[in-house]
């Protein structure tokens, strides 16, 4: 398995994976043109974050996206894991584990990264178990939002 950062040629794959992930995990149908604009904005401006991709059999089979949150309490960034998706035929083959371990290694090598976080749909118990197996713990924080989209 090859783990690498995104490049502009990954745009259509990232859009496809994001649409599939939203449909599968939350039952949401996303507008591909909106997703494409959002993915392209990140690909063109890494201050927004980056994607890490897993390749097997000469194709991208998994992804996750990292965005950054500044913590004044820790004088560092939390890396937020988002947009996790693994093609169905490649699940339970270590794809997410490889992506997760690569992020841990990358984050620990950066002086300004103080930890990783993620949020998961409260009904997505399969993903929650995967994250627990990776050594993550449920936070004592509850997420609130006001979604204007």
N, C-alpha and C positions, 0 to 999 in steps of 0.2 A: 504494500500500500504506500502510495506517495501522498504526503501532506504538503500543501503549498498555499501561499497567499493568492488572492484573486488577481486577475488581469482583465482588461477590457473585453477580451474574447469570451469571457465567462458570462456576459450579460444575459443572454437568452436562457442559459441554464439556471442562473440565479433567479430570474423572474419565474420560470417554470417551477422550480423547487419552492419558492415562497408561496405561490398560488396553491400548490399541492399541500403544503404544510398547513396553511390556513383552513383549507377545506377539510382536511383530515383531522386536525386537532381541535378546531373550534367550530366546524361547520360553516365557515365564512367563505363566501365567494368574493374574491378580490378582483378589482379591475386591472387587467394586465398592463394597460397603458400607465396607470398610476404607479404600479409597482415598478415598471421599467424606469420611470422618471426618478423614483426614489432610490433604486439600486444604482442607476447611473450617477446620481448626485454623490453617492458614497464612493463609487469607483473613481470619480474625478476629484474627490477631496477626502484624503485619508484622515483629516482632522475629525471627520464624522465617525470614523471607525474603519473596519476592514473585515473581509470574509476570509475564512480559512476553509480550504476545500480538500476533500479526500478523493483520490483517484485509484481505481482498480480496473483491470481489464480495459485499459485505454479509454476510460471515461470517468467523468466526475460522478461519484456515487453518494457523496454527502457534503454537507456544508454547515457552518455556523458563522454567525456574524458577531463581531465585538464592537460595542460602543463604550464610551468612557464617561465616567461620572467623577467629578472632583469631590474629594472628601477633605474639608477643612479640619476635621477632627483627626485625620491621619496624615495630612499633608501629602496626599497621594491620590492616585486614580483607582477606582474600582473598575474592572473590566466587566461589563455586562454581556453575558452570553445570550444571544437572541437568534431568531430565524434558524433554528436547528432543524435539519431535514436529512434523512437518509433514505435512499431509494428502497422500496419494500423488499426487493430481492437481495439486498445487502445488509438487512438488519440482522442483529445477533451474530455479526461476523467481526466485531471489534472496530467498526467504522467510527462510531461516536467516541468510543474509548480512545482511539488514536487521535481524534480531533481534540478531545478534552485534555489529554496528556500533553499534546503539543502546546495548547494554550497555557497550561500550568507552567511548562518549561519556559515559554516565551515571557510570560508575565513575571516569573521569578527572576528572570535575567535583566529586567528593567528596574532601575532604582525607584521610579515614580509610581509603580503599580503596587497597591497594598492588598489586593485580593480580587476574587471574582464573585459575581452574583448573577442570578438569573431569576426570572419569574416563569411560572408554569400555570396553565389553566388548572383550577382547583379540581376539575373532574378528570384530568389526564393522569391517572394513577400509574400508568405504564411508564411515562416519562419521569414521574416523581421517583419511582423505584430505581430507574437508571441513574438518576442524579445522586440518590442515596448511595448506590453501589460505588459511585465515583468518589465518595467521601464527603459530599456536600450535606449540609444540614438545613432543615427548615429554619428560616429566620423568625425572630420574634416580631418583625415588622409586618404590617398589613398594607397592601398596596391600595391606594385610592387614585382615581383618575377622573378627568373631565374630558371626554373624547369629542373633539369638534369636527371630526372627519365624516 
